[in-house]
């Protein structure tokens, strides 16, 4: 898959994340089909020009149109998927994403996404 992770290589990081109630954490066996569909959708929307290309984002959780992903360099990101499963006409900007340097930064955002 080049810069993306193969569907048969999905994993869940060992770091503890305290998920707010509205996030659907996709780490149970019963969630694996849906997780693979979300991963396939995300992989389809990322082009070689996208900032997440090459970082092999792995879907961990979903909330509305947002996905939390783990990156192969240990960072995390929140990705606002387009939902088409196809590369956008602006492949460097969409799907939009915000990258967190570590799990602590991600946890702070999960607890207060609007920075109030």
BALOBA-1460 file (C-alpha; in Angstrom, 3 decimals):
// residues 116
<rec num="1" residu="x" x="0.000" y="0.000" z="0.000"/>
<rec num="2" residu="x" x="3.011" y="2.292" z="-0.225"/>
<rec num="3" residu="x" x="2.435" y="5.150" z="2.242"/>
<rec num="4" residu="x" x="-0.642" y="3.556" z="3.800"/>
<rec num="5" residu="x" x="-1.112" y="0.609" z="6.119"/>
<rec num="6" residu="x" x="-2.522" y="-2.640" z="4.773"/>
<rec num="7" residu="x" x="-5.859" y="-3.695" z="6.224"/>
<rec num="8" residu="x" x="-4.366" y="-6.898" z="7.603"/>
<rec num="9" residu="x" x="-1.769" y="-4.945" z="9.629"/>
<rec num="10" residu="x" x="-4.075" y="-2.906" z="11.880"/>
<rec num="11" residu="x" x="-3.107" y="-2.657" z="15.545"/>
<rec num="12" residu="x" x="-4.023" y="-0.711" z="18.685"/>
<rec num="13" residu="x" x="-1.247" y="1.205" z="20.514"/>
<rec num="14" residu="x" x="-0.372" y="0.281" z="24.097"/>
<rec num="15" residu="x" x="-0.669" y="3.845" z="25.430"/>
<rec num="16" residu="x" x="-3.708" y="4.421" z="27.631"/>
<rec num="17" residu="x" x="-6.242" y="6.862" z="26.203"/>
<rec num="18" residu="x" x="-9.281" y="7.954" z="28.199"/>
<rec num="19" residu="x" x="-11.989" y="8.317" z="25.589"/>
<rec num="20" residu="x" x="-14.910" y="10.702" z="26.102"/>
<rec num="21" residu="x" x="-18.260" y="8.949" z="25.939"/>
<rec num="22" residu="x" x="-19.165" y="10.111" z="22.412"/>
<rec num="23" residu="x" x="-16.122" y="8.443" z="20.787"/>
<rec num="24" residu="x" x="-16.607" y="4.948" z="19.380"/>
<rec num="25" residu="x" x="-13.371" y="3.131" z="20.211"/>
<rec num="26" residu="x" x="-12.809" y="0.412" z="17.620"/>
<rec num="27" residu="x" x="-10.739" y="-2.050" z="19.642"/>
<rec num="28" residu="x" x="-13.240" y="-4.866" z="20.254"/>
<rec num="29" residu="x" x="-13.517" y="-7.920" z="18.022"/>
<rec num="30" residu="x" x="-17.141" y="-6.985" z="17.272"/>
<rec num="31" residu="x" x="-15.931" y="-3.625" z="15.896"/>
<rec num="32" residu="x" x="-13.347" y="-5.007" z="13.487"/>
<rec num="33" residu="x" x="-15.517" y="-5.066" z="10.353"/>
<rec num="34" residu="x" x="-16.511" y="-1.440" z="10.881"/>
<rec num="35" residu="x" x="-12.918" y="-0.490" z="11.716"/>
<rec num="36" residu="x" x="-11.716" y="-2.060" z="8.486"/>
<rec num="37" residu="x" x="-14.386" y="-0.133" z="6.548"/>
<rec num="38" residu="x" x="-13.257" y="3.136" z="8.157"/>
<rec num="39" residu="x" x="-9.610" y="2.294" z="7.436"/>
<rec num="40" residu="x" x="-10.463" y="1.496" z="3.818"/>
<rec num="41" residu="x" x="-12.383" y="4.794" z="3.523"/>
<rec num="42" residu="x" x="-9.462" y="6.763" z="4.984"/>
<rec num="43" residu="x" x="-6.889" y="4.991" z="2.803"/>
<rec num="44" residu="x" x="-8.996" y="5.823" z="-0.255"/>
<rec num="45" residu="x" x="-9.042" y="9.536" z="0.604"/>
<rec num="46" residu="x" x="-5.268" y="9.950" z="1.118"/>
<rec num="47" residu="x" x="-3.016" y="10.770" z="-1.815"/>
<rec num="48" residu="x" x="0.752" y="10.960" z="-2.009"/>
<rec num="49" residu="x" x="0.417" y="14.745" z="-1.559"/>
<rec num="50" residu="x" x="-1.452" y="14.477" z="1.762"/>
<rec num="51" residu="x" x="0.491" y="15.193" z="5.003"/>
<rec num="52" residu="x" x="-0.458" y="11.767" z="6.428"/>
<rec num="53" residu="x" x="0.863" y="9.830" z="3.434"/>
<rec num="54" residu="x" x="3.830" y="7.718" z="4.472"/>
<rec num="55" residu="x" x="2.830" y="7.844" z="8.154"/>
<rec num="56" residu="x" x="0.544" y="4.813" z="7.773"/>
<rec num="57" residu="x" x="-2.369" y="6.160" z="9.854"/>
<rec num="58" residu="x" x="-4.270" y="3.441" z="11.736"/>
<rec num="59" residu="x" x="-7.882" y="4.126" z="12.710"/>
<rec num="60" residu="x" x="-8.519" y="3.857" z="16.468"/>
<rec num="61" residu="x" x="-11.835" y="5.613" z="17.075"/>
<rec num="62" residu="x" x="-14.661" y="7.472" z="15.342"/>
<rec num="63" residu="x" x="-16.952" y="10.383" z="16.233"/>
<rec num="64" residu="x" x="-19.286" y="11.741" z="13.531"/>
<rec num="65" residu="x" x="-16.925" y="12.532" z="10.612"/>
<rec num="66" residu="x" x="-13.743" y="12.496" z="12.705"/>
<rec num="67" residu="x" x="-11.308" y="9.644" z="13.130"/>
<rec num="68" residu="x" x="-8.500" y="9.391" z="15.660"/>
<rec num="69" residu="x" x="-5.526" y="7.658" z="14.094"/>
<rec num="70" residu="x" x="-2.134" y="6.474" z="15.321"/>
<rec num="71" residu="x" x="0.844" y="7.259" z="13.090"/>
<rec num="72" residu="x" x="3.848" y="5.029" z="12.496"/>
<rec num="73" residu="x" x="6.180" y="7.592" z="14.127"/>
<rec num="74" residu="x" x="4.264" y="7.426" z="17.446"/>
<rec num="75" residu="x" x="2.203" y="10.580" z="16.960"/>
<rec num="76" residu="x" x="-1.576" y="10.781" z="16.729"/>
<rec num="77" residu="x" x="-3.939" y="12.719" z="14.479"/>
<rec num="78" residu="x" x="-7.585" y="13.616" z="14.204"/>
<rec num="79" residu="x" x="-8.803" y="13.360" z="10.627"/>
<rec num="80" residu="x" x="-12.044" y="14.916" z="9.405"/>
<rec num="81" residu="x" x="-12.876" y="12.511" z="6.599"/>
<rec num="82" residu="x" x="-14.690" y="13.690" z="3.494"/>
<rec num="83" residu="x" x="-16.684" y="10.450" z="3.324"/>
<rec num="84" residu="x" x="-16.293" y="9.787" z="-0.391"/>
<rec num="85" residu="x" x="-13.502" y="7.236" z="-0.098"/>
<rec num="86" residu="x" x="-11.820" y="9.016" z="-3.021"/>
<rec num="87" residu="x" x="-8.998" y="11.514" z="-3.302"/>
<rec num="88" residu="x" x="-10.324" y="15.079" z="-3.076"/>
<rec num="89" residu="x" x="-9.715" y="17.723" z="-5.745"/>
<rec num="90" residu="x" x="-7.502" y="19.435" z="-3.119"/>
<rec num="91" residu="x" x="-5.470" y="16.404" z="-2.003"/>
<rec num="92" residu="x" x="-3.036" y="18.356" z="0.197"/>
<rec num="93" residu="x" x="-5.884" y="19.847" z="2.266"/>
<rec num="94" residu="x" x="-8.574" y="17.169" z="2.408"/>
<rec num="95" residu="x" x="-9.288" y="15.186" z="4.378"/>
<rec num="96" residu="x" x="-8.312" y="17.826" z="6.906"/>
<rec num="97" residu="x" x="-6.234" y="16.687" z="9.840"/>
<rec num="98" residu="x" x="-4.560" y="17.894" z="12.993"/>
<rec num="99" residu="x" x="-1.448" y="16.083" z="14.174"/>
<rec num="100" residu="x" x="-0.608" y="15.725" z="17.868"/>
<rec num="101" residu="x" x="2.992" y="15.217" z="18.975"/>
<rec num="102" residu="x" x="2.113" y="12.621" z="21.592"/>
<rec num="103" residu="x" x="-0.708" y="10.925" z="23.494"/>
<rec num="104" residu="x" x="-0.778" y="13.704" z="26.116"/>
<rec num="105" residu="x" x="-1.559" y="16.330" z="23.484"/>
<rec num="106" residu="x" x="-4.245" y="14.074" z="21.998"/>
<rec num="107" residu="x" x="-5.753" y="13.495" z="25.463"/>
<rec num="108" residu="x" x="-5.901" y="17.233" z="26.125"/>
<rec num="109" residu="x" x="-7.728" y="17.767" z="22.823"/>
<rec num="110" residu="x" x="-10.158" y="14.904" z="23.488"/>
<rec num="111" residu="x" x="-11.044" y="16.468" z="26.831"/>
<rec num="112" residu="x" x="-11.349" y="20.017" z="25.461"/>
<rec num="113" residu="x" x="-11.520" y="20.073" z="21.638"/>
<rec num="114" residu="x" x="-12.449" y="23.754" z="21.468"/>
<rec num="115" residu="x" x="-9.719" y="24.904" z="23.853"/>
<rec num="116" residu="x" x="-12.058" y="26.636" z="26.265"/>
